[in-house]
Amino acid sequence: MSGPLGSGGDGDEVRGVPRIPSPRAAADDLRPDAYRPGPPVPPGPAPGGEPADATDPASAAGSGAADGAADSGPNGAVDAPGNLAVNGASTADDPAAGDTPAAPEVSAAPSHGVLKSLLGAWALSACSAEETAAVEEHLGDCAPCAEEALRLRDAVGLLHTDRDLDLDPLLRFRVLENCLGRRPARIPVPSWADPYDAETARLDALLRDIGDSEWHAPVRLKWFEGERRMSRRTTVAGVIGHLLTVDGIVAGAMGLDDPLGPHAPLLPAARTEAFWDDTDLPPTGTIREPWRDQSHDLIRTVSFAGPAAAELSVSYGSFALPLRDALLDRAFECWIHADDIADAVDYPYAPPSGAHLNRMIDLAARLLPAALAERRRAGLAGPPRHLVAAGAPGRSLHLEVEGSGGGSWYIALDSPAAVGSPDKSVAQVALDGVEFCKLVAGHVSPEDAAAGQDGDRQAIRDVLFAAAALSRI
């Protein structure tokens, strides 16, 4: 504004009215009082005791210049460059005050609220050096802020873009295993049915993760017949249909509905071919639900049936197994075919737990004498050398399985009714547990399966081929 003082024209500011403070530095945000305007300064008496004449041009100009240069502060105002006005008195009017240097201004410590509001910026390393020092000093004295700062710093660590955010494919299995271990079922599953329960759940988790197109991914089923390796090409959905139909043998023996009807064949291979031939269109992902429902029905039924159900006979046409071994056999095949599917869709899949794998190996070892006798009747194995009475110890092969689920078994060589004995061992074979199971499944050649051999070569060959003969489609 100008014009006479108080006239409202352009020129000097009206005395006593605080002006808008100039832009402040960022550090002033820590001191709210640094930009708060002080009280208006009343006009003081002129030198010599006489009041200043408001109409005096020199006095008005001097007063306007002083007011124009004034800045507000917490304890007073500057009325001219370098002159501090305290309680309305200027240091320019006091010779003694002019000789004394002004005391440096002391910044007030930031409040708890201000420092707490800076925790997010501190966690992101976005504070200035002064703010960082103030926050870290405060964290040493304030436990709530220190805990909040740690949480924020951990959260910032999750914002890095170079970290892989994909979930571990095995996470679902570990969560399920942990939940089942901490919260047992109200009606527990019999221990002999645990492997089947676990393997069907693991395969179902795999099937949930694959896409619709992957149900048509090609899968090659492998097994041994006589001396030859056999194979059959199908799809992921076709494999689940195969498991559905063969599990139906166990379901029918337990009085449940057979998916192929009451007059379906008993041989697993014939049942599978009948299912594939009767299907007008290639199986799709819709096959998963009836397979999973059937596996749930099997587990539920054996859980309510009581201990006597373990010895129920399940006929496979050419042989029979008690229910406890039949479900173990189904668990083994579920794992093997789940591994086939995982290879087809490039999905990571681990072997069964050590305890379950040990039971599967034990079942195969108990079936080996009968498989060896069957091959001998077909002229595919060497003749018996020392026949003994049923239940008596006979010539044996020591099967040593290493790794998870491993152990030692003695396989009777001359009669399926004989008992394997360490004292009558004539040969030894050492294999890895998973490799032995792949041999039994027909996925590994007998010539390539043994990791270590010692003793009677004919006995070793006969047992390895008998193990491969346990496989079927």
Secondary structure as UniProt FT lines:
FT   TURN            5..6
FT   TURN            15..16
FT   HELIX           26..30
FT   HELIX           32..35
FT   TURN            47..48
FT   TURN            54..55
FT   HELIX           57..69
FT   STRAND          71..72
FT   STRAND          77..80
FT   TURN            81..82
FT   STRAND          83..86
FT   TURN            87..88
FT   STRAND          89..90
FT   TURN            91..92
FT   HELIX           95..99
FT   HELIX           112..117
FT   HELIX           119..123
FT   TURN            124..125
FT   HELIX           129..139
FT   TURN            140..141
FT   HELIX           143..157
FT   TURN            158..159
FT   TURN            161..162
FT   TURN            169..170
FT   HELIX           171..182
FT   HELIX           191..193
FT   HELIX           194..209
FT   HELIX           213..216
FT   STRAND          218..225
FT   TURN            226..227
FT   STRAND          228..235
FT   HELIX           236..253
FT   TURN            254..255
FT   TURN            259..260
FT   TURN            262..263
FT   HELIX           268..278
FT   HELIX           285..287
FT   HELIX           288..305
FT   HELIX           307..311
FT   STRAND          313..315
FT   STRAND          320..322
FT   HELIX           323..345
FT   HELIX           354..377
FT   TURN            378..379
FT   TURN            390..391
FT   STRAND          393..402
FT   TURN            404..405
FT   STRAND          407..412
FT   TURN            416..417
FT   STRAND          419..432
FT   HELIX           433..440
FT   TURN            441..442
FT   HELIX           446..449
FT   STRAND          452..455
FT   HELIX           457..469
//
